[in-house]
């Protein structure tokens, strides 16, 4: 590897470091002063993806765990440059425009890598965004399961007026992985007992 490539890869890492300080803005909209960061969220999505993928594999289902983990690691890559936009922002800008901006941001970010790696990561990132493959459905479901789990914990810790997260059909409808949908149903049942 030459010095120029090393510098570009270090630049990519520097950009990703920003996610540690990028708040999940949907929570600030609801008055939570110290929400999780995008990096904290991503870590939990990776962990949920790993555990659920291993459990599905144990049940005999065919799943590319490596690809699923890469998707989970990269699923918020576009937010490195545009930040995390909550649903009210998306309502005015439009989800399609936000997704296009995130894809362009991810492309710019991955352009710091050698062409073959850039192409591979971009393909996996776009596959996640299209949510058509088994792995993309798994990670997309993990993404929403993590959101609802975190909101459940916030309510458990004393925050109120967060029911909108559970009532927003986009959150529940995106959990298309049956095993994770069952997990959400169990979480909702636990929540009903607490609320």
Rosetta blueprint (number, residue, H / E / L):
1 X L
2 X L
3 X H
4 X H
5 X H
6 X H
7 X H
8 X H
9 X H
10 X H
11 X H
12 X H
13 X H
14 X H
15 X H
16 X H
17 X H
18 X H
19 X H
20 X H
21 X H
22 X L
23 X E
24 X L
25 X H
26 X H
27 X H
28 X H
29 X H
30 X L
31 X L
32 X L
33 X L
34 X L
35 X L
36 X L
37 X E
38 X H
39 X H
40 X H
41 X H
42 X H
43 X H
44 X H
45 X H
46 X H
47 X H
48 X H
49 X H
50 X H
51 X H
52 X H
53 X H
54 X H
55 X H
56 X H
57 X H
58 X H
59 X L
60 X L
61 X L
62 X L
63 X L
64 X L
65 X H
66 X H
67 X H
68 X H
69 X H
70 X H
71 X H
72 X H
73 X H
74 X H
75 X L
76 X L
77 X L
78 X L
79 X H
80 X H
81 X H
82 X H
83 X L
84 X L
85 X L
86 X L
87 X H
88 X H
89 X H
90 X H
91 X H
92 X H
93 X H
94 X L
95 X H
96 X H
97 X H
98 X H
99 X H
100 X H
101 X H
102 X H
103 X H
104 X H
105 X H
106 X H
107 X H
108 X H
109 X H
110 X H
111 X L
112 X L
113 X L
114 X L
115 X H
116 X H
117 X H
118 X H
119 X H
120 X H
121 X H
122 X H
123 X H
124 X H
125 X H
126 X H
127 X H
128 X H
129 X H
130 X H
131 X L
132 X L
133 X L
134 X H
135 X H
136 X H
137 X H
138 X H
139 X H
140 X H
141 X H
142 X H
143 X H
144 X H
145 X H
146 X H
147 X H
148 X H
149 X H
150 X H
151 X H
152 X H
153 X H
154 X H
155 X H
156 X H
157 X L
158 X L
159 X L
160 X L
161 X L
162 X L
163 X H
164 X H
165 X H
166 X H
167 X H
168 X L
169 X H
170 X H
171 X H
172 X H
173 X H
174 X L
175 X L
176 X L
177 X L
178 X H
179 X H
180 X H
181 X H
182 X H
183 X H
184 X H
185 X H
186 X H
187 X H
188 X H
189 X H
190 X H
191 X H
192 X H
193 X H
194 X H
195 X L
